[in-house]
Amino acid sequence: MRKRNVLTKEIATQFLEDPGSVELYGFTEIEGEAAEFLSKHEGELDLQALITVSDNAAQSLSQHKGQLILAEIRYLSLAAANSLAKHENIIFISQTRPVIEGFQSLPLTHFPDTSDFPILVNLFGWLKGKDNTWIAPNEMNLTSENAAKLVSHFSSDQTMHLNYWFGKIGYDALEQLVPYSGSLEIAADQLKEGAYSLVSQLNARELTVDVVETCEPDELRKGFADALISFRNKLNVVLLCLSDEVRSILQHHHSYAEWGECSEPFVRVNCGTCGVSETYYLEIDESRVDFENSLSCIARNAWTESSDHGFICPDCSQYSVFLDTTPINVHMESKEDY
């Protein structure tokens, strides 16, 4: 059993006066007054060892501006969970699913009540991809009514990952998603053909089409590619995974103007802790003969590698909870290796 280590208001006061003089990540409990003091700090609060947070402490921490890290929470009241879910930049990671008193059982078997959205999204990772979530992704049917609920209650500051979670999306459901101004991610084969005509009307600031994780690249049809050309905001599709015909269509979208023909090899990497996915294009050497090795590219973009978590993004690499990382082994390979 882990030894109790209480973060008191005296320690919090010392931290506010000199953040470098106190390491917060080892405390297992926090006093309400300490949380109130820490809420005034603008910057990272690494409270990864906290096992629980009281209602008052959670309310105070929800007002904090900066990144809040909680990695060992085992129990929360419903009030405390609702407060923490309001935090604007919370990283909520745990090896075991925490118990939230009075909250519905997981995994989901039906579309949730909108009142549960904050906890499901911000604490349990619902609609945030398939990784680091205790809710098993399932392809439930997205009805027009539920799509309207998503637009009204899902934060536009986040990415709504419709892939993994929903099956085929028809015209009526996509029509309800038109006003959503956040980022959307869908699978290449997820839209029904009758919904293609609505793509040009979508107000999403970014549309990502998954051609790697949830379907085969050749499942992005020419008809969908023709519709995507009319999407007026940022489009994110890994072109080199696609057929020549579809790639020749999509490379004319304005999002790819800076890449020209997009002929370079690329590497796509997923963070094993927060689930973020990034695609990087490989640099070519001065002789214009060889491309850099993919691991070199990943390391150049400040990713690290861990035996427990795999690749870890630059943001997650900053946290001591992931300090078991080891440097990436970098070596060069030729263009033919890709």
ABEGO torsion letter per residue (X at the ends): XBBBBBBBAAAAAAAAABAAABBAAABABBBAAAAAAAAABBEBBBAAABABBBAAAAAAAAABBEBBBBAABABBBAAAAAAAAABABBBBBBABBBBBBGBBBOBBABBBBAAAAAAAAAAAGBGAEABGBABBBBBBBBBAAAAAAAAAABBAABBBBABGABBBBBAAAAAAAAABABBBBBBAAABBAAAAAAAAABABABBBBBAAAABBAAABBAAAAAAAAABABBBBBBAAABBAAAAAAAAABAAAAAAEAGABBBBBBBBAAAGBBBBBBBBBBAAGABBBBAAAAAAAAGBBBBAAAEBBBAAAAABAAAAABBBBBBBBBBAAAX
